[in-house]
Amino acid sequence: MAQYLILIYENEEGYATASPDDFAAGMKAHTRFAEQISALGGTMLGGNALQPTTTATSIRDDIVTDGPFVETKEALGGYYLIEAADLDQALAISKLCPAPFGGVEVRPIMDLSGG
Amino acid sequence: MTTPFDEVHRAIADAHRREWAFVLAATARVAGDIDLAEECVQDAYVSALDAWTRDGIPSNPAAWLTTAARHRAVDIHRRNQTLRGKLPLLVEPDVAATDVEDVEPIPDDRLRLVFTCCHPALGREAQVALTLRLVCGLTTAEIAQVFLVPEPTMAARVTRAKKKIALARIPYRVPDSAELPDRLDAVLTVVHLLFTTGHTAPAGEYLVRADQVDRSVGLARMLLVLMPDEREVRGLLALILLTDARRRTRVDAAGRLLLLEEQDRTQWDHAQIAEGLALVVNALRGGGAGRFAVQAAIAAVHAEAPSYAQTDWPQVLELYDELLRRWPSPVVALNRCVAVLMVDGPQAALDEVDVLDASGRLAGYRYLPATRADLLRRLGRFAEAVEAYRAAIALADNELERAFLNGRLSDVLELSRSTS
């Protein structure tokens, strides 16, 4: 088994203009996704949604600035840490991850156990 | 009694060309890691030189090489136990644990190798490079030649792709039936790309790179043996054979590029055409043909036509429409314009080319201005044709294509002067 981080990149405008109903539907989609992970043979190890990039603070060379590290149209808005047998399984799981205003990036976690 | 050096050398070269993928794939099961498997297979080929000279050429070179490579892999694993925890991905415990002497019958793992090299998580260039390296056994220098890049650049690309396979755990497996159509399409695209860049070299002094074409034919044949029921594999092999059948007529004795229109059809490879036609009939049977089968059908219409003028152009146009429905590629749309020219005339074709041009989807594609130039020339709009030929020449890096376009440019320059 290997671990992967699913990074959710979305256009924040999408959520800024969402109605309470849309928001509830989004939450429900994520709850369902969490169930689908195990149905596909993977394990969810963790995950969180992030506050928008308007709340971000960056530090480069000790200089503190307001805003995200890199300005992009689609910003990192949340992540899941999962365990899967291989990349194919990780991709099958990630395809189901809700990201209506963007998409996801899948990154293998570096194995530092040295085993 | 020793076997003559030449004979051994030939047998090894032969085994390299024919059996590399088989030996590597069968070794990967035991080695557990593609890099290690590659190293062991290289060692096996080296040790074959001495052993075959001393003991004679084995009746089954692939089995001999696989056994030697597997032994080497097991030795390395024993010596370096720490590797075991780290790289168990490709190891099948049942195989690794059983007697490595027992290699008969060796399971044919070549498909697993091909699908791993062409995994969608790898970029197209990496897929082609890895296929050439792992399936065809080419050296980094040879692959660099194919891509026309310096060797260190290619070495870095191959290393990066192999690292991604290991670190992201791209599985060593044939996809299941649900995924197979998409994944197979990627494999066929890689082989087709290898063919097209060999059929007409994107740059350089030769029109055709024959070794590359031959390799693509070899790969397509191998895929057909391994997946006899996949019609698109049949379609791709047919497409390659029918297109390549024109090879020796595409350049004249003076080294000048000859268009389909000017080629001596009696000199086409008719045995290859017959094989291609039989394959395409099979690939089209039962409807719902894929894009390679439809492209092969277009090549078949040309192969069967007695001359350019007597070609069944309405059928070619119909097939292009069919192809566009399956595969809405702007390159297909541009190729279709040639059929539009032959059926509806140059103005209708030019209108379609201009729509494509305006879409910007073919920006920088050398055949767009070349096609426009030809249509403008046919319409007698010579001043505009001059501009279009110049644009095409600026994009042409193949010397034969450049020379052809320069010839056309001087023709229209003269015509534009005499008409103005």
Interface residues (C-beta under 8 A of the other chain):
Chain A: A2 A85 D86 L87 D88 A90 L91 P108 M110 G115
Chain B: G85 K86 L89 H119 A121 L167 A168 R169 I170 P171 R173 P175
